[in-house]
Amino acid sequence: MKTSMTKIFGFLLMTITLIGCGEKTEKKATDLVKVTPESTSLEIEKPQLTFGFIKLTDMAPLAIAKEKGFFEDEGLFVSVEAQSNWKNVLDRVIDGQLDGSHMLAGQPIAAGAGFGRQAELVTPFSMDLNGNGITVSNDVWSKMKQYIPKDSDGKPIHPIKADALKPVITDYKNSGKPFKMGMVFPVSTHNYEIRYWLAAAGIHPGMYTASNVQGQIDAEVLLSVTPPPQMPATLEAGTIYGYCVGEPWNQQAVFKGIGVPVTTNYDIWKNNPEKVFVMTKKFIEDNPNTAVAVTKALIRAGKWLDEPENRPEAVKILSMSQYVGADETVLANSMTGTFEFEKGDKRSMPDFNVFYKYNATYPFYSDGIWFLTQMRRWGQIPESKPASWYSETIKDIYRPDIWKKAAELLVQEGHIPSSDIPKTDGYKPTTSEFIDGKTYDAKDPLGYINSFKIGNKENSSL
């Protein structure tokens, strides 16, 4: 079997290395043997893997699984490579240049639902909850502040709603300037979050149609794509007046003194799903044990990350140039339980980045269906669909069965308690923990879509 051959090769390589190089190589040889421990219960079909990521703190499970040896414990030799943008990530996974990748939750869903490049992609692991923010330029912030309620100390009361932005947008319009904001990709959580935040205040963020994929029809705010690491520079240049992005690029604006984060996605939708780990359906079918082994390593990484005493070490790892490459101070602003809004206004936000708590790693169908409802709401899915389509579509993409097999093996090996495996049909309970108080029931997607004033409406009899 392939894993057995890997062990034999590893043993021979260790022996040759020891003979040729003496005692100085002893540690490296020992580490090589550790790559495929006898406790591994899976026969790995493809031990050498290359995974992609974008330079954001929520890629952390990949970095930790590699740096802490969790991949090696599963008999996996993993290379983790930074990618230039989200389109590149998607294309390289589909084309087989990457075996898997850190990806926007909306990307595999859109690929299977009819928007953008189509492919059969699979999500066995959810990488994190929360982690995004909306930042505006200093000029916009100075104009918003007068409309924001203050506490007894004169500090803004959070969450800050887009109601405070509405008169500023009007001022820009009256002066002949369209109000421009950035998000990272058309099917990103960031696009749907900034749209949700704006629309909750009655600000139209624009519609998509089958023939117009810019998403700016009837828009009061013009949203455009900017890669995450370029967000601060684009804001500073005045090309955009605000953006929605993941960390560390909101805190970078504070650090550089060029902008102010006004809200986080924790306040837009409490404990919302953010990134996922994605492989092709073909990879899963050809390498089922490898897929489970990868998921095992990532679950362990998520658990390690959510132990508070490990966050400072995580910050050091993520600051390395091959991962996020941002300053440790900037990363620590959000990764260690705080978040800084206006400079000097640092607040406790222990759940800004969640990697394991609240069943964060489990790929819930209900999380995926939320993205489908937003794609339909804003016209990326141009035609009405019956309620059954939402559940049928997501079950081809989200694969909790792979996650569960991985988790059960981790329980057997003593890495996680059995209580960490949720007893669920794949759907979270109905929730109204949104900035506008709307109720979301994933089993009634049409009713949810119809609850919004702005956006497409559905025939609930479909």
C-alpha positions as CSV (number, residue, x, y, z in Angstrom):
1,M,0.0,0.0,0.0
2,K,1.1,3.6,-0.6
3,T,1.6,4.6,3.0
4,S,3.6,1.4,3.7
5,M,5.9,2.2,0.8
6,T,6.3,5.7,2.1
7,K,7.4,4.3,5.5
8,I,10.0,1.9,3.8
9,F,11.4,4.7,1.7
10,G,11.6,7.0,4.8
11,F,13.5,4.3,6.7
12,L,16.0,3.7,3.9
13,L,16.5,7.4,3.5
14,M,17.1,7.8,7.2
15,T,19.7,5.0,7.1
16,I,21.6,6.4,4.2
17,T,21.5,9.9,5.7
18,L,22.9,8.6,9.0
19,I,25.7,6.7,7.3
20,G,26.7,9.6,5.1
21,C,26.4,12.5,7.5
22,G,27.0,11.2,11.0
23,E,25.4,12.3,14.2
24,K,24.5,15.9,13.1
25,T,21.6,14.5,11.0
26,E,20.1,12.4,13.8
27,K,17.3,14.9,14.6
28,K,16.3,15.3,11.0
29,A,16.2,11.5,10.4
30,T,14.1,11.0,13.6
31,D,11.7,13.7,12.3
32,L,11.4,11.9,9.0
33,V,10.3,8.7,10.7
34,K,7.7,10.6,12.6
35,V,6.0,11.6,9.3
36,T,4.1,8.3,9.1
37,P,3.5,7.0,12.7
38,E,2.3,3.5,13.3
39,S,-0.9,4.9,14.9
40,T,-2.1,6.3,11.5
41,S,-5.2,4.3,10.6
42,L,-5.5,5.5,7.0
43,E,-3.7,4.2,3.9
44,I,-2.8,7.5,2.2
45,E,-3.2,7.5,-1.5
46,K,-1.3,10.8,-2.2
47,P,1.1,11.8,0.5
48,Q,2.7,14.7,-1.3
49,L,0.3,17.7,-1.5
50,T,0.4,21.4,-2.4
51,F,-2.2,23.7,-0.9
52,G,-2.9,27.4,-1.6
53,F,-3.9,30.4,0.5
54,I,-4.3,34.1,0.4
55,K,-2.4,36.2,3.0
56,L,-5.1,36.6,5.6
57,T,-5.1,35.6,9.3
58,D,-7.9,33.1,8.6
59,M,-5.5,30.9,6.7
60,A,-4.1,30.0,10.1
61,P,-5.2,26.4,10.3
62,L,-3.1,25.6,7.3
63,A,0.0,27.3,8.7
64,I,-0.5,25.6,12.1
65,A,-1.2,22.2,10.7
66,K,2.1,22.4,8.9
67,E,4.3,24.1,11.5
68,K,3.0,22.0,14.5
69,G,3.5,18.7,12.6
70,F,-0.2,17.8,12.3
71,F,0.1,17.1,8.6
72,E,3.2,15.0,9.2
73,D,1.3,13.0,11.9
74,E,-1.1,11.9,9.2
75,G,1.7,10.8,6.8
76,L,1.3,13.9,4.6
77,F,4.1,16.0,3.0
78,V,2.5,19.3,2.5
79,S,3.7,22.5,0.7
80,V,1.6,25.6,1.5
81,E,1.9,28.4,-1.1
82,A,0.6,32.0,-1.1
83,Q,-1.6,32.9,-4.1
84,S,-2.0,36.3,-5.8
85,N,-5.8,36.6,-5.7
86,W,-9.0,34.6,-5.2
87,K,-9.6,34.0,-8.9
88,N,-6.1,32.4,-9.1
89,V,-6.9,30.2,-6.1
90,L,-10.1,29.0,-7.8
91,D,-8.5,28.3,-11.2
92,R,-5.5,26.5,-9.8
93,V,-7.6,24.2,-7.7
94,I,-10.0,23.4,-10.6
95,D,-7.0,22.9,-13.0
96,G,-5.3,20.5,-10.5
97,Q,-2.2,22.8,-9.9
98,L,-3.2,22.9,-6.3
99,D,-4.6,19.8,-4.4
100,G,-6.7,22.1,-2.2
101,S,-6.9,25.6,-0.9
102,H,-8.0,28.1,1.7
103,M,-11.0,29.6,-0.1
104,L,-13.9,32.0,0.2
105,A,-16.9,30.1,1.4
106,G,-18.9,31.4,-1.6
107,Q,-16.4,30.1,-4.2
108,P,-17.2,26.4,-4.2
109,I,-20.9,27.2,-3.8
110,A,-20.9,29.6,-6.8
111,A,-18.9,27.0,-8.8
112,G,-21.7,24.5,-8.3
113,A,-24.6,26.9,-8.5
114,G,-24.2,28.5,-11.8
115,F,-22.3,31.8,-11.2
116,G,-18.8,32.2,-12.6
117,R,-16.5,29.3,-13.5
118,Q,-18.3,26.0,-13.0
119,A,-16.7,23.0,-11.4
120,E,-17.5,20.2,-8.9
121,L,-15.8,21.4,-5.7
122,V,-16.1,20.0,-2.2
123,T,-15.8,21.6,1.3
124,P,-15.1,19.1,4.1
125,F,-13.8,21.7,6.6
126,S,-14.9,25.2,7.6
127,M,-11.8,27.2,8.5
128,D,-13.2,29.9,10.9
129,L,-15.9,32.1,12.1
130,N,-16.0,35.9,12.0
131,G,-12.7,37.7,11.2
132,N,-13.8,40.5,8.8
133,G,-14.3,44.2,9.2
134,I,-15.6,47.2,7.3
135,T,-13.2,50.2,7.3
136,V,-13.7,53.7,5.9
137,S,-11.3,56.5,5.1
138,N,-10.4,59.1,7.7
139,D,-12.4,61.7,5.7
140,V,-15.5,59.5,5.6
141,W,-15.1,58.7,9.3
142,S,-14.9,62.4,10.2
143,K,-18.2,63.0,8.5
144,M,-19.9,59.8,9.9
145,K,-19.1,60.5,13.5
146,Q,-21.7,63.2,14.1
147,Y,-24.4,60.6,13.3
148,I,-23.1,57.9,15.6
149,P,-24.5,57.6,19.2
150,K,-21.9,58.0,21.9
151,D,-21.6,56.5,25.4
152,S,-21.0,58.4,28.6
153,D,-17.2,58.5,27.8
154,G,-17.8,60.0,24.4
155,K,-16.9,56.8,22.6
156,P,-19.0,55.5,19.7
157,I,-21.6,52.9,20.6
158,H,-21.2,49.7,18.7
159,P,-22.4,48.1,16.5
160,I,-22.2,51.1,14.2
161,K,-24.9,50.8,11.5
162,A,-24.7,52.1,8.0
163,D,-27.4,54.6,8.9
164,A,-24.5,56.9,9.9
165,L,-23.0,56.5,6.4
166,K,-26.2,57.4,4.5
167,P,-25.9,61.2,4.8
168,V,-22.2,61.0,3.9
169,I,-23.1,59.1,0.7
170,T,-25.7,61.8,-0.1
171,D,-23.1,64.5,0.4
172,Y,-20.7,62.8,-2.0
173,K,-23.5,62.4,-4.6
174,N,-24.5,66.0,-4.3
175,S,-20.9,67.0,-5.0
176,G,-20.8,64.8,-8.1
177,K,-18.7,62.0,-6.7
178,P,-19.9,58.4,-6.8
179,F,-19.3,56.7,-3.5
180,K,-16.9,53.8,-4.1
181,M,-16.1,50.9,-1.8
182,G,-14.0,47.7,-2.1
183,M,-14.6,44.1,-1.4
184,V,-12.4,41.1,-2.2
185,F,-14.4,39.0,-4.8
186,P,-18.0,38.9,-6.2
187,V,-18.9,35.7,-4.2
188,S,-16.9,36.6,-1.1
189,T,-18.4,36.8,2.4
190,H,-17.1,40.3,2.3
191,N,-19.3,41.2,-0.7
192,Y,-22.4,39.8,1.0
193,E,-21.6,41.4,4.4
194,I,-21.0,44.9,3.1
195,R,-24.2,44.6,1.0
196,Y,-26.1,43.3,4.0
197,W,-24.8,46.2,6.2
198,L,-25.6,48.8,3.6
199,A,-29.1,47.4,2.7
200,A,-30.0,47.2,6.4
201,A,-29.8,51.0,6.4
202,G,-31.8,51.4,3.2
203,I,-28.7,52.0,1.0
204,H,-28.9,50.1,-2.3
205,P,-25.6,48.3,-3.0
206,G,-26.5,47.3,-6.6
207,M,-27.8,44.3,-8.4
208,Y,-26.4,41.7,-10.7
209,T,-28.1,40.3,-13.8
210,A,-27.3,37.5,-16.3
211,S,-25.9,40.1,-18.7
212,N,-24.4,42.5,-16.2
213,V,-22.0,40.9,-13.7
214,Q,-20.6,44.1,-12.3
215,G,-23.3,44.2,-9.6
216,Q,-23.8,47.9,-9.8
217,I,-27.3,48.2,-11.3
218,D,-29.3,50.8,-9.2
219,A,-26.3,51.1,-6.9
220,E,-26.0,54.0,-4.4
221,V,-22.6,52.6,-3.5
222,L,-20.3,51.3,-6.2
223,L,-18.6,48.1,-5.0
224,S,-15.6,46.8,-6.8
225,V,-13.0,44.0,-6.4
226,T,-9.6,44.7,-4.7
227,P,-7.3,41.9,-3.5
228,P,-7.0,41.9,0.3
229,P,-3.3,42.9,0.7
230,Q,-3.9,45.9,-1.6
231,M,-6.9,47.3,0.3
232,P,-5.0,49.8,2.5
233,A,-2.9,51.2,-0.3
234,T,-6.1,51.6,-2.5
235,L,-7.9,53.4,0.3
236,E,-4.9,55.6,0.9
237,A,-4.7,56.5,-2.8
238,G,-8.4,57.6,-2.7
239,T,-9.5,55.1,-5.3
240,I,-12.1,53.8,-2.8
241,Y,-13.5,55.4,0.3
242,G,-13.9,52.2,2.3
243,Y,-13.8,48.4,2.1
244,C,-14.7,45.1,3.7
245,V,-11.8,42.7,4.2
246,G,-10.4,40.1,6.6
247,E,-7.5,40.7,8.9
248,P,-4.9,42.0,9.2
249,W,-6.0,44.6,6.6
250,N,-8.5,46.5,8.7
251,Q,-6.0,46.8,11.6
252,Q,-3.3,47.8,9.0
253,A,-5.4,50.9,8.2
254,V,-5.4,51.8,11.9
255,F,-1.7,51.1,12.2
256,K,-0.9,53.3,9.2
257,G,-3.4,56.0,10.3
258,I,-5.3,56.0,7.0
259,G,-8.7,54.7,8.0
260,V,-11.1,53.5,10.7
261,P,-12.9,50.2,11.1
262,V,-16.5,50.9,11.8
263,T,-17.9,47.4,12.3
264,T,-17.0,43.8,12.2
265,N,-18.8,40.9,10.6
266,Y,-19.4,39.5,14.1
267,D,-21.8,42.4,14.5
268,I,-23.3,41.9,11.1
269,W,-24.0,38.2,11.7
270,K,-22.8,36.8,15.0
271,N,-20.5,33.8,14.5
272,N,-20.8,33.7,10.8
273,P,-18.8,31.3,8.6
274,E,-15.9,32.8,6.7
275,K,-13.3,30.7,4.8
276,V,-13.4,27.0,3.9
277,F,-10.9,24.4,2.8
278,V,-11.7,23.2,-0.7
279,M,-10.7,20.3,-2.9
280,T,-12.2,19.0,-6.2
281,K,-14.8,16.3,-6.1
282,K,-12.5,14.2,-8.3
283,F,-9.6,14.5,-5.8
284,I,-11.9,13.4,-3.0
285,E,-13.1,10.4,-5.1
286,D,-9.6,9.4,-6.1
287,N,-8.0,10.0,-2.7
288,P,-10.7,9.5,0.0
289,N,-8.3,8.6,2.8
290,T,-6.1,11.5,2.0
291,A,-9.0,13.8,2.2
292,V,-9.9,12.5,5.6
293,A,-6.3,12.8,6.8
294,V,-6.1,16.4,5.6
295,T,-9.3,17.1,7.5
296,K,-8.0,15.5,10.6
297,A,-4.9,17.7,10.6
298,L,-6.9,20.8,10.0
299,I,-9.4,20.0,12.9
300,R,-6.4,19.6,15.2
301,A,-5.0,22.9,14.0
302,G,-8.3,24.7,14.7
303,K,-8.4,23.2,18.2
304,W,-4.8,24.3,18.9
305,L,-5.6,27.8,17.7
306,D,-8.6,28.3,20.0
307,E,-6.5,27.6,23.1
308,P,-5.8,31.2,24.2
309,E,-2.3,30.4,25.4
310,N,-1.4,29.5,21.9
311,R,-2.4,32.7,20.2
312,P,0.9,34.6,20.8
313,E,2.8,31.7,19.1
314,A,0.2,31.7,16.3
315,V,0.8,35.4,15.7
316,K,4.6,34.8,15.4
317,I,4.0,32.0,12.9
318,L,1.6,34.0,10.8
319,S,4.0,37.0,10.8
320,M,6.5,34.8,8.9
321,S,7.0,36.0,5.3
322,Q,5.8,32.7,3.8
323,Y,2.4,33.1,5.5
324,V,0.7,36.4,6.2
325,G,3.9,38.4,6.5
326,A,2.3,41.3,8.5
327,D,3.8,42.9,11.6
328,E,3.2,41.0,14.8
329,T,1.7,44.0,16.4
330,V,-0.9,44.4,13.7
331,L,-1.7,40.7,13.8
332,A,-2.0,40.6,17.6
333,N,-4.6,43.5,17.5
334,S,-7.3,41.0,16.4
335,M,-5.7,37.6,17.0
336,T,-5.3,37.9,20.8
337,G,-8.9,38.8,21.7
338,T,-9.0,42.6,21.0
339,F,-9.9,44.8,18.0
340,E,-8.9,48.4,17.5
341,F,-11.5,50.7,15.9
342,E,-10.5,54.4,15.9
343,K,-6.9,54.7,16.9
344,G,-6.7,54.2,20.7
345,D,-10.2,52.7,20.9
346,K,-9.2,49.1,21.5
347,R,-12.0,46.9,22.6
348,S,-12.3,43.3,23.9
349,M,-13.5,41.0,21.2
350,P,-12.6,37.4,22.3
351,D,-14.6,35.9,19.4
352,F,-13.3,38.1,16.6
353,N,-11.3,35.1,15.3
354,V,-12.8,31.6,16.1
355,F,-11.2,28.5,14.7
356,Y,-12.8,25.7,16.7
357,K,-15.3,26.8,19.3
358,Y,-19.0,26.7,18.4
359,N,-18.4,23.8,16.0
360,A,-16.5,26.2,13.8
361,T,-14.8,23.5,11.7
362,Y,-18.0,21.6,10.9
363,P,-19.4,22.4,7.3
364,F,-23.0,23.1,8.2
365,Y,-25.5,23.0,5.3
366,S,-27.3,26.0,6.7
367,D,-24.1,28.1,6.4
368,G,-23.8,27.2,2.7
369,I,-27.5,27.9,2.1
370,W,-27.1,31.4,3.5
371,F,-24.6,32.1,0.7
372,L,-27.1,30.8,-1.9
373,T,-29.8,33.1,-0.6
374,Q,-27.5,36.1,-0.9
375,M,-26.5,35.1,-4.5
376,R,-30.2,34.9,-5.3
377,R,-31.0,38.1,-3.4
378,W,-28.5,40.2,-5.4
379,G,-29.1,38.5,-8.8
380,Q,-26.0,36.4,-9.2
381,I,-28.5,33.5,-9.5
382,P,-30.7,35.3,-12.0
383,E,-33.7,32.9,-12.0
384,S,-36.1,31.8,-9.2
385,K,-35.4,28.4,-7.7
386,P,-37.6,26.1,-5.6
387,A,-36.8,25.7,-1.9
388,S,-35.7,22.2,-2.5
389,W,-33.0,23.4,-4.9
390,Y,-31.1,25.1,-2.1
391,S,-30.7,22.0,0.1
392,E,-30.0,19.7,-2.9
393,T,-27.3,22.0,-4.3
394,I,-25.5,22.5,-1.0
395,K,-25.4,18.8,-0.2
396,D,-23.2,18.2,-3.3
397,I,-20.7,20.8,-2.1
398,Y,-20.6,20.7,1.7
399,R,-19.4,17.3,3.0
400,P,-20.0,16.9,6.7
401,D,-19.6,13.1,6.2
402,I,-15.9,13.6,5.5
403,W,-15.5,15.9,8.5
404,K,-17.3,13.4,10.8
405,K,-15.1,10.5,9.7
406,A,-12.0,12.6,10.5
407,A,-13.4,13.7,13.8
408,E,-14.3,10.2,14.9
409,L,-10.8,9.0,14.2
410,L,-9.4,12.0,16.3
411,V,-11.7,10.9,19.1
412,Q,-10.3,7.3,18.9
413,E,-6.8,8.7,19.0
414,G,-7.5,10.9,22.0
415,H,-7.0,14.3,20.2
416,I,-10.5,15.6,20.7
417,P,-13.4,14.7,23.1
418,S,-16.5,13.0,21.6
419,S,-18.5,15.9,22.8
420,D,-16.9,18.1,20.1
421,I,-18.8,16.2,17.4
422,P,-22.1,18.0,17.0
423,K,-25.3,16.0,17.0
424,T,-26.9,17.6,14.0
425,D,-28.7,17.1,10.7
426,G,-26.4,19.6,9.2
427,Y,-28.6,22.6,10.0
428,K,-28.1,25.1,12.7
429,P,-31.1,26.4,14.7
430,T,-33.0,29.4,13.4
431,T,-31.2,32.6,14.3
432,S,-31.9,36.3,14.4
433,E,-28.4,37.4,15.4
434,F,-28.0,39.8,12.5
435,I,-27.5,43.6,12.6
436,D,-31.0,44.1,11.3
437,G,-32.6,41.4,13.5
438,K,-33.9,39.4,10.5
439,T,-34.6,35.7,11.2
440,Y,-32.8,33.1,9.2
441,D,-34.2,29.6,8.8
442,A,-32.1,27.6,6.3
443,K,-35.0,25.3,5.8
444,D,-37.1,28.2,4.5
445,P,-34.7,30.0,2.1
446,L,-37.5,31.6,0.1
447,G,-39.1,33.2,3.1
448,Y,-35.8,34.5,4.2
449,I,-35.1,36.1,0.7
450,N,-38.6,37.7,0.7
451,S,-38.0,39.2,4.2
452,F,-35.7,41.9,2.7
453,K,-36.9,45.2,1.3
454,I,-33.9,45.5,-1.1
455,G,-33.2,42.7,-3.4
456,N,-34.9,40.0,-5.5
457,K,-38.1,38.4,-4.3
458,E,-39.2,34.8,-4.7
459,N,-42.5,33.1,-5.4
460,S,-42.9,31.3,-2.1
461,S,-45.2,28.7,-3.8
462,L,-42.2,27.3,-5.8
